[in-house]
């Protein structure tokens, strides 16, 4: 059985997304659905969907932002290496 998404879950996910991306997001609720919008409502970032769909959409965005940040750090580190050095990668 799937976990039921509450408003507090959406609020927490929006807070994490806003902190990670440095953009203020909000949730627009109308016609029985939800969508991810900018805090002032001027931009839409998702189509209207259920709480679960929007919650999943937000967490995908968070993971993309976090993974891109890690790739940028690796690329910066790699560009600082000299030809004789190697990168050691540890699998998780």
Backbone as XML, in Angstrom:
<?xml version="1.0"?>
<chain id="A" units="angstrom">
  <residue number="1" name="UNK">
    <atom name="N" x="0.843" y="-1.178" z="0.000"/>
    <atom name="CA" x="0.000" y="0.000" z="0.000"/>
    <atom name="C" x="0.889" y="1.242" z="0.000"/>
  </residue>
  <residue number="2" name="UNK">
    <atom name="N" x="0.576" y="2.168" z="-0.845"/>
    <atom name="CA" x="1.385" y="3.381" z="-0.971"/>
    <atom name="C" x="1.097" y="4.347" z="0.181"/>
  </residue>
  <residue number="3" name="UNK">
    <atom name="N" x="2.125" y="5.083" z="0.531"/>
    <atom name="CA" x="2.003" y="6.097" z="1.573"/>
    <atom name="C" x="1.164" y="7.260" z="1.042"/>
  </residue>
  <residue number="4" name="UNK">
    <atom name="N" x="0.211" y="7.713" z="1.822"/>
    <atom name="CA" x="-0.642" y="8.821" z="1.417"/>
    <atom name="C" x="0.106" y="10.141" z="1.598"/>
  </residue>
  <residue number="5" name="UNK">
    <atom name="N" x="0.155" y="10.955" z="0.556"/>
    <atom name="CA" x="0.850" y="12.238" z="0.596"/>
    <atom name="C" x="-0.049" y="13.269" z="1.267"/>
  </residue>
  <residue number="6" name="UNK">
    <atom name="N" x="0.483" y="13.916" z="2.303"/>
    <atom name="CA" x="-0.250" y="14.962" z="3.018"/>
    <atom name="C" x="0.262" y="16.326" z="2.581"/>
  </residue>
  <residue number="7" name="UNK">
    <atom name="N" x="-0.451" y="17.356" z="2.939"/>
    <atom name="CA" x="-0.035" y="18.715" z="2.601"/>
    <atom name="C" x="1.327" y="19.030" z="3.226"/>
  </residue>
  <residue number="8" name="UNK">
    <atom name="N" x="1.567" y="18.519" z="4.415"/>
    <atom name="CA" x="2.856" y="18.763" z="5.071"/>
    <atom name="C" x="4.012" y="18.130" z="4.286"/>
  </residue>
  <residue number="9" name="UNK">
    <atom name="N" x="3.755" y="16.995" z="3.630"/>
    <atom name="CA" x="4.776" y="16.367" z="2.785"/>
    <atom name="C" x="5.100" y="17.258" z="1.588"/>
  </residue>
  <residue number="10" name="UNK">
    <atom name="N" x="4.064" y="17.805" z="0.968"/>
    <atom name="CA" x="4.277" y="18.722" z="-0.157"/>
    <atom name="C" x="5.031" y="19.969" z="0.291"/>
  </residue>
  <residue number="11" name="UNK">
    <atom name="N" x="4.649" y="20.522" z="1.430"/>
    <atom name="CA" x="5.306" y="21.731" z="1.940"/>
    <atom name="C" x="6.790" y="21.487" z="2.219"/>
  </residue>
  <residue number="12" name="UNK">
    <atom name="N" x="7.106" y="20.325" z="2.790"/>
    <atom name="CA" x="8.498" y="19.990" z="3.079"/>
    <atom name="C" x="9.295" y="19.822" z="1.787"/>
  </residue>
  <residue number="13" name="UNK">
    <atom name="N" x="8.707" y="19.146" z="0.795"/>
    <atom name="CA" x="9.382" y="18.946" z="-0.489"/>
    <atom name="C" x="9.614" y="20.279" z="-1.190"/>
  </residue>
  <residue number="14" name="UNK">
    <atom name="N" x="8.624" y="21.174" z="-1.136"/>
    <atom name="CA" x="8.772" y="22.510" z="-1.746"/>
    <atom name="C" x="9.882" y="23.277" z="-1.055"/>
  </residue>
  <residue number="15" name="UNK">
    <atom name="N" x="9.960" y="23.184" z="0.256"/>
    <atom name="CA" x="11.006" y="23.866" z="1.005"/>
    <atom name="C" x="12.390" y="23.368" z="0.609"/>
  </residue>
  <residue number="16" name="UNK">
    <atom name="N" x="12.548" y="22.059" z="0.482"/>
    <atom name="CA" x="13.828" y="21.479" z="0.077"/>
    <atom name="C" x="14.181" y="21.912" z="-1.340"/>
  </residue>
  <residue number="17" name="UNK">
    <atom name="N" x="13.220" y="21.853" z="-2.250"/>
    <atom name="CA" x="13.459" y="22.257" z="-3.639"/>
    <atom name="C" x="13.854" y="23.723" z="-3.715"/>
  </residue>
  <residue number="18" name="UNK">
    <atom name="N" x="13.170" y="24.577" z="-2.977"/>
    <atom name="CA" x="13.473" y="26.013" z="-2.991"/>
    <atom name="C" x="14.871" y="26.277" z="-2.442"/>
  </residue>
  <residue number="19" name="UNK">
    <atom name="N" x="15.255" y="25.571" z="-1.372"/>
    <atom name="CA" x="16.599" y="25.744" z="-0.803"/>
    <atom name="C" x="17.681" y="25.244" z="-1.748"/>
  </residue>
  <residue number="20" name="UNK">
    <atom name="N" x="17.452" y="24.092" z="-2.389"/>
    <atom name="CA" x="18.457" y="23.516" z="-3.274"/>
    <atom name="C" x="18.620" y="24.307" z="-4.561"/>
  </residue>
  <residue number="21" name="UNK">
    <atom name="N" x="17.545" y="24.859" z="-5.077"/>
    <atom name="CA" x="17.611" y="25.540" z="-6.375"/>
    <atom name="C" x="17.742" y="27.049" z="-6.255"/>
  </residue>
  <residue number="22" name="UNK">
    <atom name="N" x="17.548" y="27.576" z="-5.047"/>
    <atom name="CA" x="17.587" y="29.021" z="-4.804"/>
    <atom name="C" x="16.514" y="29.778" z="-5.599"/>
  </residue>
  <residue number="23" name="UNK">
    <atom name="N" x="15.418" y="29.086" z="-5.876"/>
    <atom name="CA" x="14.243" y="29.680" z="-6.529"/>
    <atom name="C" x="13.055" y="29.372" z="-5.634"/>
  </residue>
  <residue number="24" name="UNK">
    <atom name="N" x="12.188" y="30.347" z="-5.440"/>
    <atom name="CA" x="11.016" y="30.126" z="-4.597"/>
    <atom name="C" x="9.900" y="29.455" z="-5.396"/>
  </residue>
  <residue number="25" name="UNK">
    <atom name="N" x="9.441" y="28.298" z="-4.927"/>
    <atom name="CA" x="8.371" y="27.547" z="-5.571"/>
    <atom name="C" x="7.134" y="27.542" z="-4.694"/>
  </residue>
  <residue number="26" name="UNK">
    <atom name="N" x="6.021" y="27.207" z="-5.289"/>
    <atom name="CA" x="4.768" y="27.080" z="-4.571"/>
    <atom name="C" x="3.900" y="26.024" z="-5.233"/>
  </residue>
  <residue number="27" name="UNK">
    <atom name="N" x="2.776" y="25.734" z="-4.621"/>
    <atom name="CA" x="1.820" y="24.772" z="-5.160"/>
    <atom name="C" x="0.525" y="25.513" z="-5.461"/>
  </residue>
  <residue number="28" name="UNK">
    <atom name="N" x="0.021" y="25.336" z="-6.673"/>
    <atom name="CA" x="-1.268" y="25.905" z="-7.063"/>
    <atom name="C" x="-2.306" y="24.795" z="-6.965"/>
  </residue>
  <residue number="29" name="UNK">
    <atom name="N" x="-3.371" y="25.047" z="-6.206"/>
    <atom name="CA" x="-4.434" y="24.060" z="-6.034"/>
    <atom name="C" x="-5.715" y="24.600" z="-6.653"/>
  </residue>
  <residue number="30" name="UNK">
    <atom name="N" x="-6.237" y="23.897" z="-7.632"/>
    <atom name="CA" x="-7.506" y="24.299" z="-8.234"/>
    <atom name="C" x="-8.095" y="23.128" z="-9.014"/>
  </residue>
  <residue number="31" name="UNK">
    <atom name="N" x="-9.387" y="23.105" z="-9.152"/>
    <atom name="CA" x="-10.095" y="22.087" z="-9.935"/>
    <atom name="C" x="-9.733" y="20.666" z="-9.512"/>
  </residue>
  <residue number="32" name="UNK">
    <atom name="N" x="-9.463" y="20.472" z="-8.229"/>
    <atom name="CA" x="-9.181" y="19.147" z="-7.716"/>
    <atom name="C" x="-7.790" y="18.626" z="-8.009"/>
  </residue>
  <residue number="33" name="UNK">
    <atom name="N" x="-6.899" y="19.486" z="-8.469"/>
    <atom name="CA" x="-5.541" y="19.058" z="-8.777"/>
    <atom name="C" x="-4.517" y="20.029" z="-8.230"/>
  </residue>
  <residue number="34" name="UNK">
    <atom name="N" x="-3.266" y="19.680" z="-8.399"/>
    <atom name="CA" x="-2.142" y="20.470" z="-7.903"/>
    <atom name="C" x="-1.160" y="20.674" z="-9.042"/>
  </residue>
  <residue number="35" name="UNK">
    <atom name="N" x="-0.398" y="21.779" z="-9.001"/>
    <atom name="CA" x="0.706" y="21.947" z="-9.930"/>
    <atom name="C" x="1.800" y="22.779" z="-9.287"/>
  </residue>
  <residue number="36" name="UNK">
    <atom name="N" x="3.026" y="22.553" z="-9.741"/>
    <atom name="CA" x="4.189" y="23.259" z="-9.237"/>
    <atom name="C" x="4.334" y="24.566" z="-9.997"/>
  </residue>
  <residue number="37" name="UNK">
    <atom name="N" x="4.382" y="25.677" z="-9.256"/>
    <atom name="CA" x="4.489" y="27.009" z="-9.859"/>
    <atom name="C" x="5.544" y="27.821" z="-9.114"/>
  </residue>
  <residue number="38" name="UNK">
    <atom name="N" x="5.919" y="28.961" z="-9.699"/>
    <atom name="CA" x="6.784" y="29.883" z="-8.965"/>
    <atom name="C" x="5.983" y="30.472" z="-7.812"/>
  </residue>
  <residue number="39" name="UNK">
    <atom name="N" x="6.677" y="30.964" z="-6.795"/>
    <atom name="CA" x="6.004" y="31.463" z="-5.586"/>
    <atom name="C" x="4.955" y="32.525" z="-5.914"/>
  </residue>
  <residue number="40" name="UNK">
    <atom name="N" x="5.274" y="33.408" z="-6.885"/>
    <atom name="CA" x="4.321" y="34.454" z="-7.244"/>
    <atom name="C" x="3.286" y="33.989" z="-8.273"/>
  </residue>
  <residue number="41" name="UNK">
    <atom name="N" x="3.400" y="32.744" z="-8.738"/>
    <atom name="CA" x="2.421" y="32.189" z="-9.662"/>
    <atom name="C" x="2.621" y="32.579" z="-11.112"/>
  </residue>
  <residue number="42" name="UNK">
    <atom name="N" x="3.723" y="33.258" z="-11.416"/>
    <atom name="CA" x="3.923" y="33.745" z="-12.784"/>
    <atom name="C" x="4.424" y="32.663" z="-13.741"/>
  </residue>
  <residue number="43" name="UNK">
    <atom name="N" x="4.988" y="31.574" z="-13.219"/>
    <atom name="CA" x="5.495" y="30.486" z="-14.067"/>
    <atom name="C" x="4.982" y="29.149" z="-13.574"/>
  </residue>
  <residue number="44" name="UNK">
    <atom name="N" x="4.665" y="28.268" z="-14.515"/>
    <atom name="CA" x="4.235" y="26.910" z="-14.190"/>
    <atom name="C" x="5.362" y="25.947" z="-14.529"/>
  </residue>
  <residue number="45" name="UNK">
    <atom name="N" x="5.659" y="25.021" z="-13.622"/>
    <atom name="CA" x="6.739" y="24.067" z="-13.828"/>
    <atom name="C" x="6.234" y="22.635" z="-14.005"/>
  </residue>
  <residue number="46" name="UNK">
    <atom name="N" x="4.937" y="22.429" z="-13.891"/>
    <atom name="CA" x="4.376" y="21.099" z="-14.114"/>
    <atom name="C" x="2.946" y="21.231" z="-14.591"/>
  </residue>
  <residue number="47" name="UNK">
    <atom name="N" x="2.457" y="20.148" z="-15.154"/>
    <atom name="CA" x="1.033" y="20.089" z="-15.485"/>
    <atom name="C" x="0.273" y="19.769" z="-14.207"/>
  </residue>
  <residue number="48" name="UNK">
    <atom name="N" x="-1.012" y="19.994" z="-14.224"/>
    <atom name="CA" x="-1.837" y="19.693" z="-13.062"/>
    <atom name="C" x="-1.907" y="18.180" z="-12.857"/>
  </residue>
  <residue number="49" name="UNK">
    <atom name="N" x="-1.810" y="17.759" z="-11.598"/>
    <atom name="CA" x="-1.860" y="16.331" z="-11.289"/>
    <atom name="C" x="-2.301" y="16.109" z="-9.853"/>
  </residue>
  <residue number="50" name="UNK">
    <atom name="N" x="-2.234" y="14.872" z="-9.449"/>
    <atom name="CA" x="-2.587" y="14.529" z="-8.065"/>
    <atom name="C" x="-1.447" y="14.945" z="-7.133"/>
  </residue>
  <residue number="51" name="UNK">
    <atom name="N" x="-1.709" y="14.897" z="-5.838"/>
    <atom name="CA" x="-0.654" y="15.197" z="-4.860"/>
    <atom name="C" x="0.541" y="14.281" z="-5.067"/>
  </residue>
  <residue number="52" name="UNK">
    <atom name="N" x="0.293" y="12.996" z="-5.272"/>
    <atom name="CA" x="1.364" y="12.022" z="-5.463"/>
    <atom name="C" x="2.197" y="12.360" z="-6.701"/>
  </residue>
  <residue number="53" name="UNK">
    <atom name="N" x="1.545" y="12.700" z="-7.811"/>
    <atom name="CA" x="2.274" y="13.032" z="-9.039"/>
    <atom name="C" x="3.148" y="14.267" z="-8.857"/>
  </residue>
  <residue number="54" name="UNK">
    <atom name="N" x="2.609" y="15.288" z="-8.205"/>
    <atom name="CA" x="3.375" y="16.520" z="-7.998"/>
    <atom name="C" x="4.503" y="16.276" z="-6.997"/>
  </residue>
  <residue number="55" name="UNK">
    <atom name="N" x="4.245" y="15.514" z="-5.954"/>
    <atom name="CA" x="5.273" y="15.165" z="-4.969"/>
    <atom name="C" x="6.433" y="14.436" z="-5.657"/>
  </residue>
  <residue number="56" name="UNK">
    <atom name="N" x="6.106" y="13.457" z="-6.497"/>
    <atom name="CA" x="7.139" y="12.726" z="-7.231"/>
    <atom name="C" x="7.887" y="13.653" z="-8.190"/>
  </residue>
  <residue number="57" name="UNK">
    <atom name="N" x="7.175" y="14.543" z="-8.848"/>
    <atom name="CA" x="7.787" y="15.511" z="-9.770"/>
    <atom name="C" x="8.793" y="16.397" z="-9.027"/>
  </residue>
  <residue number="58" name="UNK">
    <atom name="N" x="8.420" y="16.848" z="-7.846"/>
    <atom name="CA" x="9.304" y="17.703" z="-7.038"/>
    <atom name="C" x="10.569" y="16.939" z="-6.658"/>
  </residue>
  <residue number="59" name="UNK">
    <atom name="N" x="10.412" y="15.680" z="-6.221"/>
    <atom name="CA" x="11.591" y="14.914" z="-5.805"/>
    <atom name="C" x="12.505" y="14.570" z="-6.975"/>
  </residue>
  <residue number="60" name="UNK">
    <atom name="N" x="11.953" y="14.393" z="-8.155"/>
    <atom name="CA" x="12.802" y="14.202" z="-9.339"/>
    <atom name="C" x="13.620" y="15.465" z="-9.580"/>
  </residue>
  <residue number="61" name="UNK">
    <atom name="N" x="12.981" y="16.634" z="-9.473"/>
    <atom name="CA" x="13.698" y="17.898" z="-9.658"/>
    <atom name="C" x="14.812" y="18.061" z="-8.620"/>
  </residue>
  <residue number="62" name="UNK">
    <atom name="N" x="14.531" y="17.705" z="-7.381"/>
    <atom name="CA" x="15.544" y="17.797" z="-6.316"/>
    <atom name="C" x="16.736" y="16.894" z="-6.645"/>
  </residue>
  <residue number="63" name="UNK">
    <atom name="N" x="16.483" y="15.667" z="-7.055"/>
    <atom name="CA" x="17.561" y="14.733" z="-7.382"/>
    <atom name="C" x="18.386" y="15.219" z="-8.573"/>
  </residue>
  <residue number="64" name="UNK">
    <atom name="N" x="17.737" y="15.779" z="-9.582"/>
    <atom name="CA" x="18.464" y="16.305" z="-10.740"/>
    <atom name="C" x="19.378" y="17.447" z="-10.306"/>
  </residue>
  <residue number="65" name="UNK">
    <atom name="N" x="18.871" y="18.352" z="-9.494"/>
    <atom name="CA" x="19.680" y="19.475" z="-9.014"/>
    <atom name="C" x="20.860" y="18.965" z="-8.199"/>
  </residue>
  <residue number="66" name="UNK">
    <atom name="N" x="20.621" y="18.045" z="-7.300"/>
    <atom name="CA" x="21.700" y="17.518" z="-6.445"/>
    <atom name="C" x="22.734" y="16.742" z="-7.259"/>
  </residue>
  <residue number="67" name="UNK">
    <atom name="N" x="22.293" y="15.936" z="-8.218"/>
    <atom name="CA" x="23.225" y="15.173" z="-9.041"/>
    <atom name="C" x="24.055" y="16.091" z="-9.939"/>
  </residue>
  <residue number="68" name="UNK">
    <atom name="N" x="23.445" y="17.126" z="-10.489"/>
    <atom name="CA" x="24.194" y="18.071" z="-11.319"/>
    <atom name="C" x="25.235" y="18.801" z="-10.496"/>
  </residue>
  <residue number="69" name="UNK">
    <atom name="N" x="24.912" y="19.111" z="-9.255"/>
    <atom name="CA" x="25.868" y="19.776" z="-8.373"/>
    <atom name="C" x="27.077" y="18.871" z="-8.134"/>
  </residue>
  <residue number="70" name="UNK">
    <atom name="N" x="26.843" y="17.568" z="-7.944"/>
    <atom name="CA" x="27.941" y="16.614" z="-7.746"/>
    <atom name="C" x="28.792" y="16.505" z="-9.003"/>
  </residue>
  <residue number="71" name="UNK">
    <atom name="N" x="28.157" y="16.456" z="-10.166"/>
    <atom name="CA" x="28.900" y="16.374" z="-11.427"/>
    <atom name="C" x="29.754" y="17.622" z="-11.619"/>
  </residue>
  <residue number="72" name="UNK">
    <atom name="N" x="29.215" y="18.791" z="-11.291"/>
    <atom name="CA" x="29.994" y="20.030" z="-11.400"/>
    <atom name="C" x="31.215" y="19.995" z="-10.493"/>
  </residue>
  <residue number="73" name="UNK">
    <atom name="N" x="31.059" y="19.485" z="-9.278"/>
    <atom name="CA" x="32.188" y="19.394" z="-8.353"/>
    <atom name="C" x="33.251" y="18.432" z="-8.879"/>
  </residue>
  <residue number="74" name="UNK">
    <atom name="N" x="32.826" y="17.315" z="-9.441"/>
    <atom name="CA" x="33.776" y="16.353" z="-10.008"/>
    <atom name="C" x="34.502" y="16.980" z="-11.198"/>
  </residue>
  <residue number="75" name="UNK">
    <atom name="N" x="33.761" y="17.672" z="-12.055"/>
    <atom name="CA" x="34.385" y="18.302" z="-13.218"/>
    <atom name="C" x="35.386" y="19.370" z="-12.802"/>
  </residue>
  <residue number="76" name="UNK">
    <atom name="N" x="35.058" y="20.162" z="-11.773"/>
    <atom name="CA" x="35.997" y="21.172" z="-11.281"/>
    <atom name="C" x="37.257" y="20.506" z="-10.735"/>
  </residue>
  <residue number="77" name="UNK">
    <atom name="N" x="37.081" y="19.440" z="-9.976"/>
    <atom name="CA" x="38.213" y="18.715" z="-9.420"/>
    <atom name="C" x="39.064" y="18.134" z="-10.550"/>
  </residue>
  <residue number="78" name="UNK">
    <atom name="N" x="38.399" y="17.537" z="-11.535"/>
    <atom name="CA" x="39.101" y="16.913" z="-12.647"/>
    <atom name="C" x="39.893" y="17.946" z="-13.451"/>
  </residue>
  <residue number="79" name="UNK">
    <atom name="N" x="39.373" y="19.129" z="-13.642"/>
    <atom name="CA" x="40.072" y="20.156" z="-14.418"/>
    <atom name="C" x="41.313" y="20.664" z="-13.680"/>
  </residue>
  <residue number="80" name="UNK">
    <atom name="N" x="41.388" y="20.475" z="-12.360"/>
    <atom name="CA" x="42.545" y="20.910" z="-11.582"/>
    <atom name="C" x="43.655" y="19.867" z="-11.531"/>
  </residue>
  <residue number="81" name="UNK">
    <atom name="N" x="43.399" y="18.665" z="-12.023"/>
    <atom name="CA" x="44.399" y="17.599" z="-11.970"/>
    <atom name="C" x="45.466" y="17.815" z="-13.041"/>
  </residue>
  <residue number="82" name="UNK">
    <atom name="N" x="46.678" y="17.370" z="-12.742"/>
    <atom name="CA" x="47.730" y="17.361" z="-13.764"/>
    <atom name="C" x="47.646" y="16.043" z="-14.511"/>
  </residue>
  <residue number="83" name="UNK">
    <atom name="N" x="48.389" y="15.889" z="-15.583"/>
    <atom name="CA" x="48.302" y="14.684" z="-16.421"/>
    <atom name="C" x="48.651" y="13.405" z="-15.678"/>
  </residue>
  <residue number="84" name="UNK">
    <atom name="N" x="49.539" y="13.452" z="-14.710"/>
    <atom name="CA" x="49.978" y="12.243" z="-14.034"/>
    <atom name="C" x="49.052" y="11.756" z="-12.936"/>
  </residue>
  <residue number="85" name="UNK">
    <atom name="N" x="48.092" y="12.560" z="-12.530"/>
    <atom name="CA" x="47.219" y="12.162" z="-11.425"/>
    <atom name="C" x="46.009" y="11.391" z="-11.940"/>
  </residue>
  <residue number="86" name="UNK">
    <atom name="N" x="45.464" y="10.556" z="-11.062"/>
    <atom name="CA" x="44.285" y="9.772" z="-11.407"/>
    <atom name="C" x="43.164" y="10.088" z="-10.440"/>
  </residue>
  <residue number="87" name="UNK">
    <atom name="N" x="41.955" y="9.912" z="-10.930"/>
    <atom name="CA" x="40.789" y="10.072" z="-10.065"/>
    <atom name="C" x="40.431" y="8.701" z="-9.518"/>
  </residue>
  <residue number="88" name="UNK">
    <atom name="N" x="40.272" y="8.623" z="-8.208"/>
    <atom name="CA" x="39.837" y="7.369" z="-7.599"/>
    <atom name="C" x="38.348" y="7.492" z="-7.292"/>
  </residue>
  <residue number="89" name="UNK">
    <atom name="N" x="37.575" y="6.595" z="-7.863"/>
    <atom name="CA" x="36.130" y="6.626" z="-7.684"/>
    <atom name="C" x="35.739" y="5.428" z="-6.830"/>
  </residue>
  <residue number="90" name="UNK">
    <atom name="N" x="34.987" y="5.694" z="-5.798"/>
    <atom name="CA" x="34.513" y="4.627" z="-4.921"/>
    <atom name="C" x="33.032" y="4.395" z="-5.220"/>
  </residue>
  <residue number="91" name="UNK">
    <atom name="N" x="32.685" y="3.163" z="-5.537"/>
    <atom name="CA" x="31.278" y="2.852" z="-5.810"/>
    <atom name="C" x="30.522" y="2.798" z="-4.508"/>
  </residue>
  <residue number="92" name="UNK">
    <atom name="N" x="29.303" y="3.296" z="-4.544"/>
    <atom name="CA" x="28.466" y="3.318" z="-3.351"/>
    <atom name="C" x="27.393" y="2.270" z="-3.458"/>
  </residue>
</chain>
